[in-house]
Each structure stands twice: as C-alpha cells, then as structure tokens.
Amino acid sequence: MAIPSSHTNEINELLRKFHDGNISSEEYTQLSERMKTTSDMELYKELEEHWNTFEEYKQLSDEKIDSLYDHGIKPQLDIPQKKSTIIRFKRYWLQIAASLLILLIGGIASKFYTEHQVAYQLAEQQITIEAGETGISAVTLPDGTKVRLNAKSTLSYRQDFGQKDRKVSLSGEGYFEVKRDESKRFVVTTEVMDIAVLGTSFNVFAYDDKDFVEMSLVEGHVQVTPFNNVNRIVDVRPNEKVTYCKATGELNLTRTSNRLETAWLSNELAFRHDKLKEVFSCLERKFGVVFRGGTQELLEDVYTGTFEEENLENILRVLQIHYGFEYRLEDNTVYLNID
C-alpha cells in the first residue's frame, strides 16, 4: 500500500527539520508516531531518500551490519525470505536504520533530557516577596492562601508551589489565612522550626535579628516542629502560641488572646489590662524599635486603652503622662528611666 502523499510530505519535512536541528519537541513526537504507524517496507524508500542527502557517512563494516541484522532487525521484519532481497535490504536498511534512526533516537533523548532539566530548574527557582521598610504588604499565593507581611519581612516559595506541596519560607512577621487542602499540608519554614497546617489562620513572628520566634494560632489547628528536636511535634489550638528562645533552644506553649500578636494588622492598638512590658513589645513590632531599661515595677504595671496614632513619639508621650518615666529615642532604640 502506497503512503499518502500528505503523509510522505510530512515525514520528509519532519526529517529535514531534524537533520537541520530545528525540530521542536512536538514535531519529534509527530515524527515518532508517523514512523510507528508506517510499515518497514513503506518507510524504507522515504528513509533511503533522506539518507542520500547526507554528504558524509562512514559506512558500517560487514561484520557490524550482519550482527545488527541477525540479532536486531531480522527477527522483527516480515519480508520475503529471498537471499537477494535480504542482502540488498541489509545494505540499505541497516545503513539507514542503524545510523540515521539511532541518531534520531539519541537526538530525541538528548532534547527531552535538556528540556526536562530546564523545566526542573525553572521549578526550582524561588519567588521572593519583600515587604517595605514600613507598613503592611498583602500577598495571595497560587493556592488562594492570603498572607499579610509586616515591615521588613520576606516570604519565598518555589516556582512550582502547589503542584506537589505547599511550602513557604518566612523571615520577619506574617499573618496567614491558609486555603484548606486536605491533600497538601501548608508548611511555613522559619530559621528554627516548621509550622504545618491544612487550613487555618495564624501569626508568625520570625525576624532574624530577634532572639525569639513565635507562632500564635487564631483559628484551626497547627503542628510545630523545632529543628533542634524533630521528634517533638507540638499541637497548637486556637488562642495558644509557641515561643522558641534562640539562646536556650527552649520551646514553650502558652495561652494568648492574640491581641498583642496581631496588633500590627490594624492601625488601632488595643490594650486591656496588659502589662507595660507587653505594650512595649507590641510597639517594638509595630514600629521596628527596641526598648531598653525601665524598672521591674514599671514593666509589671498594667495599661488599658487604645491608640489610633501612627506616630511612636505621640504614643510614648501618652504613656509618659500615665507612668511618669523619662525616655530617649536614638537610632530605633527607646531608652527608659524613672523620673
């Protein structure tokens, strides 16, 4: 049966592209399929014609041709068993099939391997989101998870996030509203621990220059695994928080109202019978400063009230009126003392 002219033209065109090195992966697949669906005898003429376009070819030895024919091609061919036919077919078919087709298969494998490596490298690339020096940055991840980043925070994840897993790395502070997915846990990695969830809302405080890392849970259920003890998995429930001390390696689970931990999300700072040391801690997070000094009596005193101010100096003046301390602000550090 003759090969349809359109079919022949397609094979010739694909072979030409392969020979010139301009064939795409889709065209490789088409060529492979055409060669599979065309009989050996029908394909012989087309390959011989293309073979003749090669200017240089080092002919195989008779021994190599006989070996390839007897052990590789002959058992798979259904052709007339006449001596003359076999000899003539051996000379042409093996020159074409053993050289051109092996070259073709090698080219396909090489091209697919290269493209696979490129795809893998693209998947390995990291997407990094950096929050500004002040304010809050909002991010929606590919799976629908919403993240709000506090100032000077960095969130990163792989290009193929969500395909096999859902992992992100955080440096700084972020509030996560995780899109539920029973098949893929959502994992937040910090420098000292992993936080794994299915779907929930929680806050992570993990600045590199701070001496502790903290995760406070608002809704849902999470599991925390410290890197210094991977066999310890801490189950955390709503209104609980895990605090890791970098200096000692201790991990503590305590109750919390989450007001202090999530105050940075709102322009309003609300305090209800909170110790002043917690108020100062909240201001540290909000404005990126550090408090130094102050007596134990001052720090253990309590404060109830709200601030709508976005100016640290104004807030400090209000607290100064209430507690009578003096302060000095230098290079993002607030020095406290009693009058």
C-alpha positions as CSV (number, residue, x, y, z in Angstrom):
1,M,0.0,0.0,0.0
2,A,1.4,3.3,-1.0
3,I,1.9,6.0,1.5
4,P,-0.4,9.0,1.0
5,S,1.4,12.0,-0.4
6,S,0.4,14.2,2.6
7,H,1.8,11.5,4.9
8,T,5.0,11.3,2.9
9,N,5.5,15.0,2.7
10,E,5.0,15.3,6.5
11,I,7.7,12.6,7.2
12,N,10.1,14.3,4.8
13,E,9.5,17.7,6.3
14,L,10.0,16.4,9.8
15,L,13.2,14.5,8.9
16,R,14.5,17.6,7.2
17,K,13.9,19.7,10.4
18,F,15.6,17.0,12.5
19,H,18.6,16.9,10.1
20,D,18.8,20.7,10.3
21,G,18.5,20.7,14.1
22,N,15.3,22.9,14.0
23,I,12.7,20.4,15.1
24,S,10.6,21.1,18.2
25,S,9.6,18.6,20.9
26,E,6.0,18.4,19.5
27,E,7.4,17.7,16.0
28,Y,9.6,15.0,17.5
29,T,6.5,13.3,18.9
30,Q,4.8,13.6,15.5
31,L,7.7,12.0,13.7
32,S,7.9,9.2,16.2
33,E,4.2,8.5,15.7
34,R,4.4,8.6,11.9
35,M,7.3,6.1,12.0
36,K,5.4,3.8,14.3
37,T,2.3,3.7,12.1
38,T,4.2,3.2,8.8
39,S,5.3,-0.3,7.8
40,D,9.0,-1.1,7.4
41,M,8.9,-1.6,3.7
42,E,6.9,1.6,3.1
43,L,9.3,3.6,5.3
44,Y,12.3,2.2,3.6
45,K,12.0,4.4,0.5
46,E,11.5,7.5,2.5
47,L,14.4,6.9,4.8
48,E,16.7,6.0,1.9
49,E,15.8,9.2,0.1
50,H,16.6,11.2,3.1
51,W,19.7,9.3,3.8
52,N,21.1,10.3,0.4
53,T,21.0,13.9,1.5
54,F,23.9,13.3,3.9
55,E,27.2,14.4,2.4
56,E,29.4,12.3,4.7
57,Y,28.8,8.9,6.1
58,K,31.2,6.3,7.5
59,Q,29.9,3.0,6.3
60,L,29.5,0.3,8.8
61,S,31.6,-2.9,8.5
62,D,30.1,-6.0,7.0
63,E,30.5,-7.7,10.4
64,K,28.7,-5.0,12.2
65,I,25.9,-4.9,9.6
66,D,25.5,-8.7,9.8
67,S,25.4,-8.6,13.6
68,L,22.8,-5.8,13.7
69,Y,20.7,-7.5,11.1
70,D,20.8,-11.0,12.5
71,H,20.3,-10.1,16.2
72,G,18.3,-6.8,16.0
73,I,16.3,-6.3,12.9
74,K,15.7,-9.6,11.1
75,P,13.6,-11.2,13.9
76,Q,11.2,-8.2,13.8
77,L,10.8,-8.0,10.0
78,D,8.1,-9.7,7.9
79,I,9.7,-9.6,4.4
80,P,10.2,-12.2,1.7
81,Q,13.0,-14.6,2.6
82,K,14.8,-14.5,-0.7
83,K,18.6,-14.3,-0.4
84,S,19.0,-11.4,-2.9
85,T,16.2,-9.4,-1.2
86,I,17.8,-9.9,2.2
87,I,21.3,-8.9,1.1
88,R,20.0,-5.8,-0.7
89,F,17.8,-4.9,2.2
90,K,20.6,-5.3,4.7
91,R,22.9,-3.0,2.9
92,Y,20.5,-0.1,2.6
93,W,18.2,-0.6,5.5
94,L,21.0,-1.1,8.0
95,Q,22.9,1.9,6.8
96,I,19.7,4.0,7.2
97,A,18.2,2.4,10.3
98,A,21.3,1.7,12.3
99,S,22.8,5.1,11.7
100,L,20.0,7.6,11.0
101,L,17.4,6.2,13.4
102,I,19.9,5.6,16.2
103,L,20.9,9.2,15.7
104,L,17.3,10.2,15.7
105,I,16.6,8.3,18.9
106,G,19.7,9.8,20.5
107,G,18.7,13.3,19.5
108,I,15.2,12.8,20.9
109,A,16.5,11.6,24.2
110,S,19.1,14.4,24.4
111,K,16.5,17.1,23.6
112,F,13.9,15.7,26.0
113,Y,16.6,15.4,28.7
114,T,17.6,19.0,28.1
115,E,14.0,20.3,28.2
116,H,13.4,18.2,31.4
117,Q,16.4,19.8,33.0
118,V,15.3,23.3,32.0
119,A,11.8,22.6,33.4
120,Y,13.3,21.2,36.6
121,Q,15.5,24.3,37.0
122,L,12.5,26.6,36.4
123,A,10.5,24.7,39.1
124,E,13.5,25.1,41.5
125,Q,13.6,28.8,41.1
126,Q,12.4,30.8,44.1
127,I,9.8,33.6,44.1
128,T,10.7,36.1,46.8
129,I,8.4,38.8,48.1
130,E,9.9,41.6,50.2
131,A,7.8,44.0,52.3
132,G,8.9,47.6,52.6
133,E,10.5,49.4,55.5
134,T,7.1,50.4,56.9
135,G,3.5,49.4,56.5
136,I,1.8,46.1,55.6
137,S,2.1,44.1,52.3
138,A,-0.7,41.8,51.1
139,V,0.1,38.6,49.1
140,T,-2.2,36.0,47.6
141,L,-0.4,32.7,46.9
142,P,-1.2,30.5,43.9
143,D,-3.4,28.2,46.0
144,G,-5.5,31.1,47.3
145,T,-3.8,31.4,50.7
146,K,-3.7,35.0,51.8
147,V,-0.6,36.4,53.6
148,R,-0.1,39.8,55.1
149,L,3.5,40.7,55.7
150,N,4.7,43.2,58.3
151,A,7.5,45.7,57.6
152,K,11.0,44.3,56.8
153,S,9.6,40.8,56.1
154,T,10.5,38.3,53.3
155,L,8.4,35.5,52.0
156,S,9.7,33.0,49.4
157,Y,8.4,29.8,47.7
158,R,9.3,27.7,44.7
159,Q,8.0,28.4,41.2
160,D,6.0,25.1,41.3
161,F,4.3,25.9,44.6
162,G,1.1,23.9,45.0
163,Q,1.8,21.2,42.4
164,K,3.4,18.7,44.8
165,D,3.5,20.6,48.1
166,R,2.8,23.9,49.7
167,K,5.9,25.2,51.4
168,V,7.0,28.8,52.1
169,S,9.9,30.3,53.9
170,L,9.4,33.4,56.2
171,S,11.8,35.9,57.6
172,G,10.1,38.6,59.6
173,E,6.4,38.6,60.5
174,G,3.4,37.3,58.6
175,Y,-0.3,36.6,59.2
176,F,-1.5,33.6,57.2
177,E,-5.1,32.7,56.2
178,V,-4.4,29.3,54.6
179,K,-6.7,27.9,51.9
180,R,-7.8,24.4,53.1
181,D,-6.5,21.5,51.0
182,E,-6.8,18.0,52.6
183,S,-4.3,16.5,50.2
184,K,-1.5,19.1,50.7
185,R,-0.4,20.5,54.1
186,F,0.7,24.1,54.1
187,V,4.2,24.5,55.7
188,V,5.8,27.7,56.9
189,T,9.6,27.3,57.4
190,T,11.5,29.7,59.7
191,E,15.1,29.5,60.7
192,V,14.3,27.4,63.8
193,M,11.1,25.5,63.1
194,D,8.4,24.3,60.7
195,I,4.7,25.1,61.1
196,A,2.4,22.7,59.3
197,V,-1.3,23.2,58.7
198,L,-4.2,22.2,56.4
199,G,-6.3,25.3,56.6
200,T,-6.2,27.9,59.4
201,S,-5.3,31.5,60.5
202,F,-2.1,32.2,62.4
203,N,0.6,34.7,63.0
204,V,4.3,34.0,62.8
205,F,7.0,36.3,64.3
206,A,10.4,35.3,63.0
207,Y,12.7,38.2,62.4
208,D,16.4,37.1,62.0
209,D,17.6,39.8,64.4
210,K,15.3,39.0,67.3
211,D,16.1,36.5,70.0
212,F,12.9,34.5,69.7
213,V,10.5,33.0,67.1
214,E,6.8,32.9,67.8
215,M,3.7,31.3,66.3
216,S,0.2,32.3,67.6
217,L,-2.9,30.5,66.4
218,V,-6.1,32.3,65.8
219,E,-8.2,29.6,64.1
220,G,-7.8,25.9,63.2
221,H,-5.1,23.5,64.3
222,V,-1.3,23.6,63.6
223,Q,1.7,21.4,64.4
224,V,5.1,23.0,65.2
225,T,8.3,21.0,64.8
226,P,11.6,22.6,66.1
227,F,14.7,21.8,64.1
228,N,16.7,21.1,67.2
229,N,14.3,18.3,68.2
230,V,12.5,16.9,65.1
231,N,10.9,14.2,67.2
232,R,9.0,16.7,69.2
233,I,5.7,17.8,67.5
234,V,3.7,20.4,69.4
235,D,-0.1,20.5,68.7
236,V,-1.4,24.1,69.0
237,R,-5.0,25.1,69.4
238,P,-6.7,28.5,68.9
239,N,-5.6,31.2,71.4
240,E,-2.4,29.4,72.1
241,K,1.1,30.3,71.0
242,V,4.5,28.6,70.7
243,T,7.6,30.7,71.6
244,Y,11.1,29.5,70.7
245,C,14.1,31.0,72.5
246,K,17.1,31.1,70.2
247,A,19.6,31.4,73.1
248,T,18.4,28.3,75.0
249,G,16.6,26.3,72.4
250,E,13.5,26.1,74.6
251,L,10.1,25.8,73.1
252,N,7.1,26.9,75.2
253,L,3.4,26.6,74.7
254,T,1.2,29.3,76.4
255,R,-2.3,30.8,76.2
256,T,-2.8,34.1,74.5
257,S,-5.7,36.5,73.5
258,N,-3.8,37.2,70.2
259,R,-4.4,40.9,70.7
260,L,-0.7,41.6,71.2
261,E,0.5,39.2,68.4
262,T,-1.9,40.6,65.8
263,A,-2.0,44.3,66.7
264,W,0.3,45.1,63.8
265,L,-2.5,44.1,61.4
266,S,-4.7,47.1,62.4
267,N,-3.9,50.8,62.7
268,E,-5.6,50.6,66.2
269,L,-3.6,49.3,69.1
270,A,-5.8,48.0,71.8
271,F,-4.7,47.0,75.3
272,R,-6.9,45.7,78.1
273,H,-5.1,45.2,81.4
274,D,-1.9,44.3,79.7
275,K,1.5,44.6,81.4
276,L,3.6,47.5,80.2
277,K,6.3,45.2,79.1
278,E,3.8,43.7,76.7
279,V,2.8,47.1,75.5
280,F,6.4,47.9,74.8
281,S,6.8,44.6,73.0
282,C,3.9,45.4,70.8
283,L,5.3,48.8,70.0
284,E,8.6,47.2,69.1
285,R,6.8,45.0,66.5
286,K,4.7,47.9,65.2
287,F,7.4,50.5,64.7
288,G,10.6,48.3,64.5
289,V,12.2,49.7,67.6
290,V,13.8,48.2,70.7
291,F,13.1,49.2,74.3
292,R,15.9,49.3,76.8
293,G,15.8,50.0,80.6
294,G,12.9,50.5,82.9
295,T,12.4,49.1,86.4
296,Q,10.7,45.8,87.1
297,E,8.0,47.7,88.8
298,L,7.3,49.8,85.7
299,L,7.4,46.8,83.4
300,E,4.9,44.8,85.5
301,D,2.4,47.7,85.8
302,V,-0.7,47.4,83.6
303,Y,-2.3,49.6,80.9
304,T,-5.8,49.7,79.4
305,G,-6.5,51.8,76.5
306,T,-6.3,52.2,72.7
307,F,-4.1,54.1,70.3
308,E,-5.1,55.2,66.9
309,E,-1.8,57.0,66.4
310,E,0.7,56.0,63.8
311,N,3.4,58.1,65.5
312,L,5.5,56.5,68.1
313,E,6.5,59.7,69.8
314,N,2.9,60.6,70.4
315,I,2.2,57.2,72.0
316,L,5.3,57.5,74.2
317,R,4.2,60.9,75.4
318,V,0.8,59.5,76.4
319,L,2.4,56.6,78.3
320,Q,4.9,59.1,79.9
321,I,2.0,61.1,81.3
322,H,0.4,57.9,82.9
323,Y,3.6,56.4,84.4
324,G,6.0,59.4,84.9
325,F,9.0,57.8,83.2
326,E,11.5,59.6,81.0
327,Y,12.7,58.3,77.7
328,R,15.1,59.0,74.9
329,L,14.8,57.8,71.3
330,E,18.0,57.2,69.5
331,D,18.7,55.0,66.3
332,N,15.5,53.0,66.7
333,T,16.2,52.3,70.4
334,V,14.0,53.7,73.2
335,Y,15.9,54.2,76.5
336,L,13.6,54.2,79.6
337,N,14.2,55.6,83.1
338,I,12.2,56.7,86.1
339,D,11.9,60.4,86.9
